[in-house]
């Protein structure tokens, strides 16, 4: 029953390539924006249904008022009582439907705004990704150029070391020559 309770969840491996990290984030944000747009579309469809229901209940109230006036003119107390009950129920349904309509409108607007913000964020990240891609390419070019320069610098150091060694050898030879001359004299 509790066997998996203390197990650690495996962390998703993070992409090594920075551009892959951008792509993954962009994909996640696009998926979220898509879900938001889908939910907003559902609420907009619901809004249409609720608007039609408000119109239907409003017509029903007008119809009930006309029928009640007819019943009152005929002095039909039973019909008037039933029509009053029907009117109360229709008013309650109309009020509930209007509340649902207002909520659907506000929630739909909120979801569309959130989707728009995510869309802007996605576009901003795409521009940033393109910039990062260009910087990585340029960084690679600069790195390659610097590697060549370092190689040339290392060659120059090797040549300088060889020159120093040659000069030491000449200096040592000069010292031996001087010693030989002093011994010969």
SULJORA-V496039 format. One record per backbone hydrogen bond with DSSP energy under -1.0 kcal/mol. CO is the residue of the C=O (numbers start at 1). NH is the residue of the N-H. If there is no record, write none. Layout:
# SULJORA-V496039
CO|NH / CO|NH
This chain:
# SULJORA-V496039
2|5 / 17|21 / 18|22 / 19|23 / 20|24 / 21|25 / 22|26 / 23|27 / 24|28 / 25|29 / 26|30 / 27|31 / 28|32 / 29|33 / 30|34 / 31|35 / 32|36 / 33|37 / 34|38 / 35|39 / 36|40 / 37|41 / 38|42 / 39|43 / 40|44 / 41|45 / 42|46 / 43|47 / 44|48 / 45|49 / 46|50 / 47|51 / 48|52 / 49|53 / 50|54 / 51|55 / 52|56 / 53|57 / 54|58 / 55|59 / 56|60 / 57|61 / 58|62 / 59|63 / 60|64 / 61|65 / 62|66 / 63|67 / 64|68 / 65|69 / 66|70 / 67|71 / 68|72 / 69|73 / 70|74 / 71|76 / 75|77 / 76|80 / 77|81 / 78|82 / 79|83 / 80|84 / 81|85 / 82|86 / 83|87 / 84|88 / 85|89 / 86|90 / 87|91 / 88|92 / 89|93 / 90|94 / 91|95 / 92|96 / 93|97 / 94|98 / 95|99 / 96|100 / 97|101 / 98|102 / 99|103 / 100|104 / 101|105 / 102|106 / 103|107 / 104|108 / 105|109 / 106|110 / 107|111 / 108|112 / 109|113 / 110|114 / 111|115 / 112|116 / 113|117 / 114|118 / 115|119 / 116|120 / 117|121 / 118|122 / 119|123 / 120|124 / 121|125 / 122|126 / 123|127 / 124|128 / 125|129 / 126|130 / 127|131 / 128|132 / 129|133 / 130|134 / 131|135 / 132|136 / 133|137 / 134|138 / 135|139 / 136|140 / 137|141 / 138|142 / 139|143 / 140|144 / 141|145 / 142|146 / 143|147 / 144|148 / 145|149 / 146|150 / 147|151 / 148|152 / 149|153 / 150|154 / 151|155 / 152|156 / 153|157 / 154|158 / 155|159 / 156|160 / 157|161 / 158|162 / 159|163 / 160|164 / 161|165 / 162|166 / 163|167 / 164|168 / 165|169 / 166|170 / 167|171 / 168|172 / 169|173 / 170|174 / 171|175 / 172|176 / 173|177 / 174|178 / 175|179 / 176|180 / 177|181 / 178|182 / 179|183 / 180|184 / 181|185
